[in-house]
Amino acid sequence: MLGRHLLGYLPVQLAQVLVGFGSVAVFTRIMPADEYGRYAIAIAALSLTHIVTFTWLEAAVARFHARAEKRGRLRDHLATAYGLYLVIAGLAGGALVLGVNILPVDPKLQSALGFAVISLILRALLQIGLETHRAGGDVGRYSALEAGYLMVGFMVGIGVILTTDLGAAGVFVGTAIAALVMLVFDLPVMLRRAAKGRRQPVRAASFARYGAPLSISLIFEHLLSVGDRFLIAALISQGAVGMYAAGYGLADRLLDVIFIWFGAAVWPLTIKAFEKDGAAAARDMAGRAAGLMGLICFPAAAGLALVAGPLTTLIIGESVRAEAASILPWIALSGLMKGMMTYYFHEAFTLTRKTGVMATIMAVSAAFNLGLNLLLIPVFGIAGAAMATVVAYALALLACAVLGRRHFTLPLPWADWIKAGSATAIMAAAVFALPHSGAAWIDLLLQAGTGGVVYVISAYCLDIAGCRSWARDARLLFRPAGV
């Protein structure tokens, strides 16, 4: 079941990779450094605002779906969710529009933030349906809608930037249009599912009790991830934010895609196992996923660090390329720790609904990161921000791993993680031994190809997470009938 779910979500992850790398490659070329810096600030502000306003509701929709379905109260569950959305959209939407118009920022950044608010309201409405499909195991519909949203938004955004003078605001025009297109297909379906359901204050209160601490945790986690961009803008410049965001986006985005893939596939299965079959079944599902995370994510993070030079040369525009390569290895390491924390160790708190503890950990980590940034950015520039992020994530990961065991004991597949680390070290040694041609595309192909082959062979020999059985299953699929 886990393998089928991972494959089912693969189209979304391929779209995420294409848009993630494509946005860095294209936007850094069609926008100057200052404009890309505005985009980076607007996207950071948009993400933070989304977490503050809607994420708690979306998380509750996903968490309580299995319970509502089991008790035959799914219509009430959805009706309550859409009722809460209307209240939040009305209150928060009005406040955000007013706030953007009175902000003392330059008109171009103000325009980007204004379109970002519109995109946020529409995306949040679509997200209720997406979380419902994902929690209900409707992988095909979820994948089609999410992949469609990503690709339409990306292509329309590029078109708007190239044909108008909106600049960074064009990105959010694209995402708003994409959300509208997907809502045309999905909202009627979701409203039929919620028809005749009752909006229940008790259910809404349960949503808030679960989701509010989770949102607070994610606010601090987001500040831990992107808060340094606001400090870089204040202490250095918007152009420096563009350089930092380009390198950060290249490394963090790919790792985020991989971890989101695991989260989308594994989280609904783990919740269902927990609600229907108990803690032991949930632990078994989580443990298998953790072994696979090590198999795939360890070499992905190391690989990004190893090919930082040629990768940034080929993908990132020259105006923001200068320091992106130097911070990419730091961000790859912090991205690995962030992914393991968010998509594995946080499960101990979310399964048991102890999200308040998680929020406290992330608040302390974000405050620590803020202090480190204030110390290191004046000395080391944007490299100091990257260093601070690594240290802060290391402490947050350790705290979540230790304190989470008080509430739910997640398996720690040390054997698979040690094997994955060993295979990754062998891969790194092989890449370091390669000569440099001087041509970025040749170096990238040679390093990535060699590293990939060496890692696959090493993983097979060490049988990380039982990967040999995958090869046997694949051979059976292609064996002629009767053989």
C-alpha positions in Angstrom: 0.0 0.0 0.0 2.8 2.4 0.9 4.5 1.8 -2.4 1.3 2.4 -4.4 0.7 5.6 -2.6 4.2 6.9 -3.2 3.8 6.1 -6.9 0.4 7.8 -7.0 1.8 11.0 -5.7 4.7 11.0 -8.1 3.1 13.2 -10.8 2.7 16.0 -8.2 6.3 15.6 -7.1 7.5 15.8 -10.7 5.5 19.0 -11.2 7.0 20.3 -7.9 10.5 19.6 -9.1 9.8 21.2 -12.5 8.2 24.3 -11.0 10.8 24.5 -8.1 13.8 24.4 -10.4 12.1 26.2 -13.2 11.0 29.1 -11.0 14.6 29.6 -9.9 16.0 29.1 -13.4 13.4 31.3 -15.2 12.6 34.0 -12.6 16.3 34.8 -11.9 16.8 35.3 -15.6 13.7 37.4 -16.5 13.8 39.5 -13.2 16.8 41.6 -12.1 18.2 40.9 -8.6 16.1 43.6 -6.9 12.9 42.3 -8.5 13.7 38.7 -7.6 14.4 40.0 -4.0 10.9 41.5 -4.0 9.5 38.2 -5.1 11.4 36.3 -2.4 10.1 38.7 0.3 6.5 38.5 -1.0 6.5 34.7 -1.2 7.9 34.5 2.4 5.2 37.0 3.6 2.5 35.0 1.7 3.6 31.7 3.3 3.7 33.2 6.7 0.2 34.8 6.3 -1.2 31.5 5.0 0.0 29.7 8.1 -1.4 32.4 10.4 -4.8 32.5 8.7 -5.7 29.1 7.1 -3.2 26.4 7.9 -4.8 25.4 11.2 -8.1 24.8 9.4 -6.5 22.8 6.6 -4.5 20.7 9.2 -7.7 19.9 11.1 -9.6 18.9 7.9 -6.8 16.3 7.2 -6.5 15.1 10.8 -10.2 14.5 11.6 -11.2 13.2 8.2 -10.7 9.5 9.1 -12.6 9.9 12.3 -15.5 11.7 10.7 -15.7 9.1 7.9 -15.6 6.3 10.4 -18.5 7.8 12.3 -20.6 8.7 9.2 -20.3 12.5 9.9 -18.2 13.5 6.9 -20.9 16.0 5.6 -20.9 17.8 9.0 -17.1 17.7 8.9 -16.9 19.4 5.5 -19.8 21.9 6.2 -18.0 23.1 9.4 -14.8 23.4 7.5 -16.3 25.5 4.7 -18.2 27.7 7.2 -15.0 28.4 9.0 -13.3 29.2 5.7 -15.9 31.9 4.9 -15.5 33.6 8.3 -11.6 33.6 8.0 -11.7 34.7 4.3 -14.0 37.6 5.1 -12.2 38.8 8.2 -8.6 38.1 7.2 -9.1 39.1 3.6 -10.3 42.5 4.5 -7.6 43.1 7.1 -4.9 42.0 4.6 -6.1 44.2 1.8 -6.1 47.2 4.2 -2.7 46.3 5.6 -1.1 46.0 2.2 -2.4 49.4 1.2 -1.0 51.2 4.2 2.4 49.4 4.3 5.3 51.9 4.0 7.0 49.9 1.1 7.8 50.6 -2.5 4.9 50.4 -5.0 6.2 47.3 -6.8 6.5 45.3 -3.6 3.0 46.6 -2.5 1.6 45.4 -5.9 3.2 41.9 -5.4 1.8 41.6 -1.9 -1.7 42.7 -3.1 -1.9 40.0 -5.7 -0.4 37.5 -3.2 -3.4 38.2 -0.9 -5.8 37.3 -3.7 -3.9 34.2 -4.5 -3.9 33.2 -0.8 -7.7 33.4 -0.5 -8.3 31.3 -3.6 -5.6 28.7 -2.8 -7.0 28.2 0.8 -10.4 27.4 -0.7 -8.9 24.9 -3.1 -6.8 23.4 -0.2 -9.8 22.2 1.7 -10.7 19.9 -1.2 -7.1 18.9 -1.7 -6.7 17.9 2.0 -10.0 16.0 1.8 -8.9 14.0 -1.3 -5.5 13.2 0.2 -7.0 12.1 3.6 -9.6 10.0 1.8 -7.0 8.2 -0.3 -8.3 9.7 -3.6 -4.7 10.0 -4.9 -5.6 10.4 -8.5 -7.9 13.4 -8.0 -5.4 15.0 -5.6 -2.5 14.5 -8.0 -4.4 15.9 -11.0 -5.6 19.0 -9.2 -2.3 19.8 -7.4 -0.1 19.1 -10.5 -2.5 21.2 -12.6 -2.4 24.1 -10.2 1.4 24.1 -10.1 1.9 23.9 -13.9 -0.9 26.4 -14.8 0.3 28.9 -12.2 3.9 28.6 -13.3 3.2 29.0 -17.0 0.7 31.8 -16.6 3.1 33.6 -14.2 5.9 33.5 -16.7 3.5 34.9 -19.4 2.4 37.8 -17.2 5.9 38.7 -16.3 7.0 38.7 -19.9 4.0 40.6 -21.3 3.4 43.2 -18.6 5.3 45.5 -16.3 4.0 43.8 -13.1 7.3 42.2 -12.3 7.2 40.0 -9.2 3.4 40.5 -8.9 3.0 38.5 -12.1 3.9 35.3 -10.2 0.9 35.7 -7.9 -1.4 36.6 -10.8 -0.5 33.2 -12.2 -1.1 31.3 -9.0 -4.5 33.1 -8.5 -5.6 32.1 -12.0 -4.4 28.6 -11.5 -6.4 28.2 -8.3 -9.5 29.6 -10.0 -9.2 27.0 -12.8 -8.8 24.1 -10.4 -11.8 25.4 -8.3 -14.0 25.2 -11.4 -13.4 21.5 -11.5 -13.3 20.7 -7.8 -15.5 23.1 -5.8 -18.8 21.8 -7.1 -17.8 18.2 -6.2 -16.8 19.3 -2.6 -20.0 21.4 -2.1 -22.1 18.3 -3.1 -20.2 16.3 -0.5 -20.9 18.9 2.2 -24.5 19.4 1.2 -27.0 18.9 4.0 -24.2 18.8 6.5 -24.5 20.9 9.7 -22.0 23.5 10.8 -21.3 22.4 14.4 -19.7 24.8 16.9 -18.4 21.8 18.9 -16.6 20.4 15.8 -15.2 23.9 15.0 -13.8 24.1 18.6 -12.1 20.7 18.1 -10.6 22.0 14.9 -9.3 25.1 16.7 -7.9 23.2 19.7 -5.9 20.9 17.4 -5.0 23.3 14.6 -4.2 26.5 16.5 -1.1 25.2 18.3 0.0 23.5 15.1 -0.3 26.8 13.2 1.7 28.5 15.9 4.4 25.8 15.6 4.4 26.3 11.8 4.7 30.1 12.2 7.9 29.7 14.1 9.1 26.9 11.9 8.5 29.2 8.9 10.3 32.0 10.6 13.1 29.6 11.2 13.2 28.9 7.5 12.6 32.3 5.9 12.8 34.9 8.7 16.4 35.5 7.8 15.4 37.0 4.5 13.7 40.0 6.3 16.9 40.4 8.3 19.1 40.3 5.2 16.9 42.9 3.6 17.2 45.1 6.6 20.9 44.6 7.3 22.2 44.3 3.7 19.8 44.8 0.7 16.9 43.4 -1.3 19.5 42.3 -3.9 21.2 40.2 -1.2 17.9 38.7 -0.5 17.6 37.6 -4.1 21.1 36.0 -4.0 20.2 34.2 -0.8 16.7 33.1 -1.9 18.1 31.7 -5.2 20.6 29.4 -3.5 18.2 28.6 -0.7 15.3 27.9 -3.1 17.4 25.6 -5.3 18.5 23.3 -2.4 15.6 23.5 -0.1 13.0 23.2 -2.8 14.2 19.9 -4.1 14.4 18.4 -0.6 11.1 19.8 0.3 9.5 18.1 -2.7 10.9 14.8 -1.7 9.7 15.1 1.9 6.3 16.5 0.9 6.0 13.4 -1.3 6.6 11.2 1.7 4.2 13.3 3.9 1.4 13.2 1.3 1.6 9.5 0.9 2.5 8.3 4.5 0.6 10.8 6.7 -3.0 9.7 5.7 -2.0 6.0 6.0 -0.5 6.6 9.4 -3.6 8.4 10.7 -5.9 5.7 9.4 -3.8 3.0 11.0 -3.7 5.0 14.3 -7.5 5.6 14.3 -8.6 2.2 13.2 -5.9 -0.3 14.3 -4.1 1.4 17.1 -0.6 2.7 18.0 1.3 -0.4 17.0 0.0 -0.3 13.4 0.9 3.4 13.2 4.4 2.7 14.4 4.9 0.0 11.8 3.8 2.4 9.0 5.9 5.2 10.3 9.0 3.0 10.7 8.9 1.8 7.1 8.6 5.3 5.9 11.5 6.4 8.0 13.8 3.8 6.4 12.7 4.9 3.0 13.4 8.6 3.9 17.0 7.7 4.8 17.4 5.7 1.5 16.2 8.6 -0.7 16.8 11.8 1.3 20.4 11.3 2.6 21.9 11.0 -0.9 19.7 13.8 -2.3 21.0 16.3 0.3 24.6 15.2 -0.2 24.2 15.2 -4.0 23.0 18.8 -4.0 26.0 19.9 -1.9 28.4 18.0 -4.2 27.1 19.5 -7.5 26.6 23.0 -6.1 29.0 24.7 -8.4 27.9 23.4 -11.8 24.2 23.3 -10.8 24.1 27.0 -9.8 26.0 28.0 -12.9 23.5 26.3 -15.2 20.2 27.1 -13.4 20.6 30.4 -11.6 20.7 33.7 -13.4 24.0 35.6 -13.4 22.7 38.6 -11.4 22.1 36.4 -8.3 24.6 33.6 -8.9 27.5 35.2 -7.1 27.0 33.7 -3.6 24.3 31.1 -4.3 26.7 28.3 -4.8 28.6 29.0 -1.5 25.4 28.7 0.6 23.9 25.7 -1.2 25.7 23.0 0.8 24.6 24.7 4.1 21.0 24.8 2.9 21.1 21.2 1.7 22.1 20.1 5.3 19.5 22.3 7.0 16.8 21.1 4.5 17.6 17.5 5.4 17.2 18.2 9.1 14.0 20.2 8.5 12.4 17.5 6.4 13.2 14.7 9.0 11.8 16.9 11.8 8.7 18.1 10.0 7.7 14.9 8.2 8.8 12.3 10.7 9.5 13.5 14.3 6.6 15.9 14.3 4.2 12.9 13.9 4.7 12.1 17.6 3.0 15.3 18.5 0.3 15.5 15.7 -0.8 11.9 16.2 -1.4 12.4 19.9 -2.6 16.0 19.4 0.1 17.4 21.6 0.7 20.2 19.1 1.3 22.8 21.9 4.6 21.1 22.8 5.7 21.2 19.2 4.8 24.9 19.1 7.0 25.6 22.1 10.0 23.8 20.6 9.7 25.7 17.3 9.2 29.1 19.1 12.4 28.6 21.0 14.3 27.5 17.9 13.0 30.5 15.9 14.1 32.9 18.6 17.5 31.2 18.8 17.8 31.5 15.0 17.0 35.1 15.1 19.7 35.8 17.6 22.3 33.9 15.6 21.3 35.8 12.4 21.8 39.1 14.1 25.2 38.0 15.2 26.4 36.2 12.0 25.0 38.3 9.1 27.0 41.4 9.9 30.2 39.3 10.0 29.7 36.7 7.3 26.9 38.2 5.1 24.4 35.8 3.6 26.6 32.8 4.5 26.1 33.7 8.1 22.3 33.4 7.7 22.9 29.9 6.2 25.1 28.8 9.1 22.6 30.1 11.6 19.9 28.0 9.9 21.9 24.8 10.2 22.6 25.2 13.9 19.0 26.2 14.7 17.6 23.2 12.8 20.0 20.8 14.4 18.8 21.9 17.9 15.1 21.8 16.9 15.5 18.3 15.4 17.2 17.0 18.5 14.5 18.5 20.8 11.6 17.1 18.7 13.2 13.6 18.6 13.8 13.5 22.4 10.6 15.2 23.6 8.4 13.5 21.1 9.1 10.1 22.6 7.3 11.1 25.8 4.1 11.2 23.8 4.5 8.6 21.0 7.5 6.4 20.5 8.4 6.6 16.8 10.7 3.8 15.5 14.3 4.8 14.8 15.6 2.6 12.0 19.3 3.1 12.9 20.4 0.2 10.7 18.9 1.6 7.6 20.0 5.2 8.4 23.6 4.0 9.0 23.6 2.1 5.8 22.2 5.0 3.9 24.9 7.3 5.4 27.6 4.8 4.5 26.4 4.5 0.9 26.2 8.3 0.7 29.8 8.6 1.9 30.9 6.1 -0.8 29.0 8.2 -3.4 30.7 11.4 -2.2 34.1 9.8 -2.4 33.4 8.8 -6.0 32.3 12.3 -7.0 35.3 14.0 -5.3 37.6 11.7 -7.3 36.2 12.9 -10.7 38.2 15.5 -12.7 36.7 18.8 -13.6 36.2 19.6 -17.3 35.6 23.3 -16.9 32.2 23.1 -18.7 29.3 23.3 -16.2 26.9 21.0 -18.0 29.5 18.3 -18.5 30.6 18.4 -14.8 27.0 18.3 -13.7 26.1 15.3 -15.9 29.3 13.5 -14.9 29.0 14.1 -11.2 25.3 13.4 -11.0 25.5 10.3 -13.2 28.5 8.8 -11.4 27.1 9.6 -8.0 23.7 8.1 -8.8 25.2 4.9 -10.2 27.6 4.5 -7.3 24.8 5.1 -4.7 22.3 2.7 -6.4 25.0 -0.1 -6.4 25.9 0.6 -2.8 22.3 0.7 -1.7 21.6 -2.6 -3.4 24.6 -4.2 -1.8 23.7 -3.0 1.6 20.0 -3.7 1.0 18.9 -0.4 2.5 15.2 -0.4 3.6 14.8 -3.8 1.8 15.5 -2.3 -1.6 16.6 -5.6 -3.1 13.1 -6.8 -2.9 12.1 -3.9 -5.2 14.5 -5.2 -7.8 13.1 -8.7 -7.5 9.5 -7.4 -7.8 10.5 -5.4 -10.9 12.0 -8.5 -12.6 8.8 -10.4 -11.9 6.8 -7.6 -13.6 8.8 -7.9 -16.8 9.1 -11.8 -16.8 7.2 -13.4 -19.7 4.0 -15.3 -18.7 4.6 -18.9 -17.9 8.3 -18.5 -17.1 
